[in-house]
Amino acid sequence: MRPATATAAAVTTILGVGAAAVAAGRYASDAALKVPSGRPFPGDHRLTVHATAAGQVTLTRSFAALRPGTYGLVGPGVHAVVGPVIEQAERGADTVVRRLERVVHGSLEPGAKVRMTPELYSGDPGSALGLDFKEVEIPGELGVLPAWFVPAPRDVWVITVHGLGTTREHPMNLMGFLNAQQMPVLDLAYRGDAGAPRPADGLGHLGESEWRDLDAAIRYAVRYGAHSVIVHGWSTGASMALHAAVNCALRDRITGLVLDSPVLDWRATLRALAAARGVPAALLPLAVRAAQ
């Protein structure tokens, strides 16, 4: 092969490898970030209900089933709430017994497939909590954003922003408490959520762009009577709160932040999401580069 031909072939090969690497990185990045709102995390495996008894339920033993705290159990046609693990309960080596707090709807039958979720309620603030509320529409950068507004006498509003793997039903965990403190609550659905506009690329950005929807919610709150706001966010929602505290034109109206598991290291979060979706380890650095 003549030198010019060999050089051209080598350059073509390098370009081909480079293009393949870019494509692989984009695939891996999209796999991590293209998670529809409200869908379970890719690593959240389904659990089998093995048995139920008065005030308790037996589940497949796993890291998820052993998590401390109170969680929802959801599956086809069923939503229940479970409390802590009952250590003294009789169980098998491959099962765990948790306290069964309540069955919201449906029934837990042996053999049912369920997953754990931080969402303890389903429906809306009226049906789930008996609270007066309004469905409101917030003008956003990409279009109209739906939100629930729970009125109360004080002029300090709490704006709640859910995170990865949940919906605006998640903040209902706190609504009863906040309402008892007479604090209005604005529970936001943002880009990518059901009923909200989709981003042009179909991807989540872990708060980097989503914060502008929170900015719109802060403007709405001030327009309709809030003297100041407290932003309570989880995960991506917590990162949105941090971005808003720095970049929002009305940031002086933000008098408090409550941050639950904010995405402080987006690279680590991206790698974890990609790995949970089955992206090979060799592609994880490419996924980070593509996302960046």
C-alpha positions in Angstrom: 0.0 0.0 0.0 1.4 3.4 -0.9 2.1 5.9 1.9 -0.7 8.3 0.9 -3.2 5.4 0.7 -2.0 4.0 4.1 -2.3 7.4 5.7 -5.8 7.9 4.3 -6.9 4.5 5.6 -5.4 5.2 9.0 -7.2 8.6 9.3 -10.5 7.0 8.1 -10.1 4.3 10.8 -9.4 6.8 13.5 -12.3 8.9 12.5 -14.5 5.8 12.5 -13.4 4.8 15.9 -13.9 8.4 17.1 -17.4 8.5 15.7 -18.2 5.2 17.3 -16.9 6.5 20.6 -19.0 9.6 20.4 -22.1 7.5 19.5 -21.4 5.1 22.3 -21.0 7.9 24.8 -24.2 9.5 23.6 -26.0 6.2 23.9 -24.7 5.7 27.5 -25.5 9.3 28.5 -29.0 9.1 27.1 -29.6 5.8 28.8 -28.8 7.5 32.1 -30.7 10.7 31.7 -33.7 9.6 29.6 -35.7 8.5 32.7 -39.4 9.4 32.5 -40.6 11.2 35.5 -42.3 9.0 38.1 -40.8 5.8 36.7 -38.8 3.7 39.1 -35.0 4.0 39.2 -33.4 1.5 36.8 -31.8 -0.3 39.8 -35.0 -0.6 41.8 -35.8 -4.3 41.3 -39.3 -5.6 42.0 -39.9 -7.5 45.2 -42.2 -10.5 45.8 -44.8 -10.4 48.5 -44.4 -13.8 50.3 -47.0 -13.4 53.0 -49.1 -11.0 55.0 -50.4 -11.0 58.5 -51.9 -8.5 61.0 -49.8 -5.4 60.7 -46.9 -7.0 58.8 -45.8 -8.1 55.3 -43.1 -10.5 54.2 -41.0 -9.4 51.2 -38.1 -10.8 49.3 -34.9 -9.9 51.2 -32.8 -7.3 49.4 -31.0 -4.0 50.0 -34.2 -2.2 49.1 -36.4 -4.2 51.4 -34.0 -3.6 54.3 -34.0 0.2 54.0 -34.8 2.0 57.2 -37.8 4.3 57.3 -41.3 4.4 55.9 -42.0 3.7 52.2 -44.7 3.1 49.8 -45.2 -0.3 48.2 -46.6 -0.1 44.7 -47.5 -2.7 42.1 -50.3 -3.4 39.6 -53.5 -2.2 41.3 -52.0 -1.8 44.7 -50.5 0.9 46.9 -49.5 0.2 50.5 -47.3 1.8 53.1 -44.7 -0.1 55.1 -42.8 0.9 58.2 -39.5 -0.4 59.7 -38.2 -3.9 59.5 -39.5 -6.1 62.4 -36.3 -7.7 63.5 -37.9 -10.2 65.9 -40.4 -11.5 63.4 -40.2 -15.1 62.2 -38.9 -15.2 58.7 -36.8 -17.2 56.2 -33.2 -16.6 55.2 -34.3 -15.0 51.9 -37.1 -12.8 53.3 -37.6 -9.7 55.4 -40.7 -8.7 57.5 -41.8 -5.1 57.6 -44.5 -3.4 59.5 -47.6 -2.9 57.3 -48.9 0.6 58.1 -51.9 0.7 55.7 -53.1 -0.4 52.3 -54.1 2.7 50.4 -55.9 0.8 47.6 -56.0 -2.7 46.2 -54.7 -5.7 48.3 -51.4 -7.2 49.0 -51.6 -10.9 47.9 -48.8 -13.5 48.1 -47.0 -13.6 44.8 -47.7 -9.9 44.0 -44.7 -8.0 42.5 -44.1 -4.6 44.1 -41.4 -2.0 44.4 -40.6 0.4 47.2 -41.1 4.2 46.6 -40.8 7.2 48.9 -44.3 8.3 47.8 -46.6 7.5 50.6 -49.8 8.9 49.0 -51.4 8.7 45.6 -54.0 10.9 44.0 -54.1 14.6 44.8 -54.1 16.7 48.1 -57.9 16.5 48.2 -58.4 12.7 47.7 -55.3 11.7 49.6 -55.2 14.2 52.5 -58.6 15.9 52.6 -57.0 19.3 52.0 -58.6 22.1 50.0 -56.4 22.7 46.9 -56.5 24.2 43.4 -55.0 23.0 40.1 -53.1 26.0 38.9 -51.1 26.6 35.7 -47.7 28.4 35.8 -46.4 30.0 32.7 -42.9 28.5 32.1 -40.1 28.8 29.6 -41.3 25.8 27.6 -45.0 26.1 28.2 -47.6 25.8 30.9 -46.5 23.9 34.1 -49.2 22.2 36.2 -49.1 22.6 40.0 -51.1 22.0 43.0 -51.7 24.9 45.3 -52.8 24.3 48.9 -53.9 27.7 50.4 -53.2 28.8 54.0 -53.2 32.1 55.8 -49.4 32.9 56.0 -47.6 34.9 53.3 -44.5 32.6 53.4 -45.1 30.0 50.7 -43.4 26.6 50.5 -42.6 25.5 47.0 -42.0 21.8 46.8 -40.0 20.2 44.0 -39.8 16.4 43.7 -36.8 14.5 42.5 -35.7 11.5 40.4 -38.0 8.6 40.2 -41.0 10.4 41.8 -43.8 12.8 40.9 -45.4 15.7 42.5 -47.3 13.1 44.7 -44.0 12.7 46.7 -44.3 16.2 48.5 -47.7 15.1 49.8 -45.7 13.3 52.5 -45.2 16.8 54.1 -48.3 18.7 53.0 -50.4 17.8 56.1 -47.6 19.1 58.4 -47.1 22.3 56.4 -50.8 23.0 56.2 -51.0 22.6 60.0 -48.3 25.4 60.2 -50.7 27.5 58.1 -48.1 27.7 55.3 -49.4 27.8 51.6 -47.8 25.0 49.5 -47.2 25.2 45.7 -46.3 21.7 44.5 -44.7 22.0 41.1 -44.6 19.6 38.1 -41.7 20.6 35.9 -40.4 19.8 32.4 -40.6 16.1 31.6 -43.3 15.5 34.1 -46.7 14.2 33.1 -48.8 17.1 31.9 -45.7 19.4 31.6 -43.7 20.3 28.5 -41.0 17.9 27.4 -37.5 19.3 26.9 -36.4 19.4 23.3 -33.7 16.7 23.7 -36.0 14.5 25.8 -33.4 14.4 28.5 -33.2 15.4 32.2 -30.3 17.7 33.1 -30.2 17.1 36.9 -31.3 20.6 37.6 -29.1 22.5 35.2 -32.0 23.6 33.0 -35.0 22.5 35.1 -34.3 25.3 37.6 -35.9 27.8 35.2 -39.2 26.1 35.9 -38.7 26.7 39.6 -37.9 30.3 38.7 -41.3 30.5 37.0 -43.0 29.1 40.2 -41.3 31.6 42.4 -42.5 34.4 40.1 -46.0 32.9 40.2 -45.9 32.8 44.1 -44.8 36.4 44.4 -47.4 37.5 41.8 -50.2 35.9 43.8 -49.4 37.1 47.3 -46.2 35.4 48.6 -44.0 37.8 50.5 -41.3 35.2 50.5 -40.8 31.5 49.7 -39.1 28.5 51.1 -38.0 25.9 48.5 -38.1 22.3 49.6 -36.5 20.0 47.1 -35.5 16.4 46.7 -32.7 15.2 44.5 -33.0 17.0 41.2 -35.5 19.3 42.9 -32.9 20.2 45.6 -30.4 21.0 42.9 -33.0 23.2 41.2 -33.3 25.0 44.5 -29.6 25.7 44.6 -29.5 27.0 41.1 -32.5 29.3 41.8 -30.9 30.6 44.9 -28.0 31.8 42.8 -29.6 32.7 39.5 -33.2 33.6 40.1 -34.0 37.3 39.6 -36.2 37.1 42.7 -33.6 35.2 44.8 -34.0 37.8 47.5 -37.5 36.4 48.1 -36.1 33.0 48.9 -35.8 33.0 52.7 -35.2 29.3 53.2 -34.0 26.1 51.4 -34.7 22.5 52.5 -32.5 20.2 50.5 -32.9 16.4 50.6 -30.1 14.6 48.7 -29.2 17.3 46.2 -27.2 16.3 43.1 -23.9 17.9 44.1 -21.7 15.6 41.9 -23.5 15.2 38.6 -20.7 13.0 37.2 -21.1 10.5 40.0 -24.9 10.6 39.7 -24.7 10.1 35.9 -22.3 7.1 36.3 -24.6 5.5 38.9 -27.7 6.0 36.7 -25.9 4.6 33.6 -24.6 1.6 35.5 -28.0 0.9 36.9 -29.4 0.8 33.4 -26.9 -1.8 32.4 -24.4 0.5 30.6 -21.0 -1.4 30.4 -18.4 0.0 32.8 -16.1 0.7 29.8 -18.6 3.2 28.5 -19.2 5.2 31.7 -16.3 7.7 31.1 -17.7 8.2 27.6 -21.2 8.8 29.0 -19.8 11.5 31.3 -18.0 13.2 28.4 -21.1 13.1 26.2 -23.3 14.5 28.9 -20.8 17.3 29.6 
